[in-house]
């Protein structure tokens, strides 16, 4: 199965296109990533796996204004990694490569800022079909400097995330104080038991909050899809956000001075 997919960054302007070929327990992918942080760069990569989606090799070439780097990272059948690097030009970045003994035993490479290499452990553990908790140990390739570091991560099942959210909200004292202070004024002492009325009122407020959050999420997603296509907005976004925060800070400071 061959697919071509596109991504764009959320934290900084970044774009990537990748052609991924999925077979029975194997994957090969090649792609191009363009970014501007910490300095403008173009990155080309190609990755291939052996059986069970275990990384066999990844080759990465990154170029910027007046500099160029290359990384060839390989894993042998014993689980040991080796790398060959090339570094030319002047760029204020860490050196490419690294201590390969630190990533010994890792099954996967993880190319920084690229979702494509996350496919291997997800497919190997069938996490795209069945939820589960898995710990990962990977050889992480930092972008754009191409230094290699050991990286540990985990994938938590959705039910665990949902359970933790419930526990946090139940144990949040602000929620309990709000309900205890706000809802009793709506209780009719001549009607049903007060406890039942408070429970019903609490459920109504929870449903209203859930409905409003869904509207906010859908509206935010639609606005994101609309605005991300406008290059002028992407360029002005950081300046607008900074100006808003500075304005809020100045307003808070002046309000404090007025009260004195």
Residue, then its C-alpha position, 0 to 999 in steps of 0.5 A: x500500500x502506497x500513500x502520499x501524506x502531508x503535515x504542517x507544524x503547529x508550534x512553528x511554521x513547518x511543512x512536510x510531504x512523505x511517500x510511505x510504502x506499507x507492506x506486510x510488517x515492513x515500511x519504506x518512506x521518503x519525504x521532504x521537510x521544510x522549516x524555519x526554526x531555529x534557522x531556515x532549512x530543507x530536509x530530505x530523508x529516506x527510511x527503510x525497515x526490516x521485518x516487524x517494522x524494525x528500523x534498518x536504516x535512515x538517511x537524512x540530508x539537511x541544507x540551509x544558507x551556506x551549510x549542509x549536513x548528512x546523516x546515515x544511521x543504521x541498525x544491525x541484526x544484533x541491535x547495535x547502531x552505527x552512523x556516518x556523518x558529513x558536516x560542511x559550512x557554518x551553522x550555529x547548531x550541535x554537531x551531527x551524530x553522537x554516541x551510538x552505544x547510548x542507543x544500543x538495543x533501540x528498535x526504532x529511529x525517531x526523526x525529529x518533527x516528523x510523524x512518519x517515523x512514529x508509524x513503525x512502533x504504532x504498527x508493530x504494536x497494533x496501536x492503530x487498531x487496539x488501545x494499549x500501553x507500550x513503552x518505547x526506546x528509540x534513537x531520536x534524530x534531532x532536527x535540523x542539527x541531526x544529532x542522535x540521542x536516546x529517547x524513551x516514550x510511551x503510548x497510553x490507552x485512551x481509557x487511561x487518559x479519560x480516567x485521569x481526566x475524571x480523577x483530576x476533575x473530581x479531586x479539584x477543590x475549585x469545582x466542589x467549592x463552585x457547586x457548593x457555593x452556586x447551586x444551593x440558591x436554586x434549590x427549592x426547599x419545599x420540593x424534592x430532597x435538596x441532594x437530588x436537586x443539587x445532583x440534577x442541577x450539577x448534571x445540567x451544568x455539566x451537559x451545558x459545559x460539554x456542549x459549549x466545549x464541543x462548539x468551541x472545539x469545532x469552531x476552533x478547528x474550522x478557524x484553524x483550517x481556514x487561517x492556516x491557508x493564509x500565508x499573511x496570517x501565519x507571518x503576522x500570528x506571532x506578532x499579533x499574539x505577542x502584542x495581545x499578551x503585552x497589552x493584557x500585561x500592561x492593562x493588569x499593571x495599570x489596573x493595579x496602580x489605579x487601585x492603589 
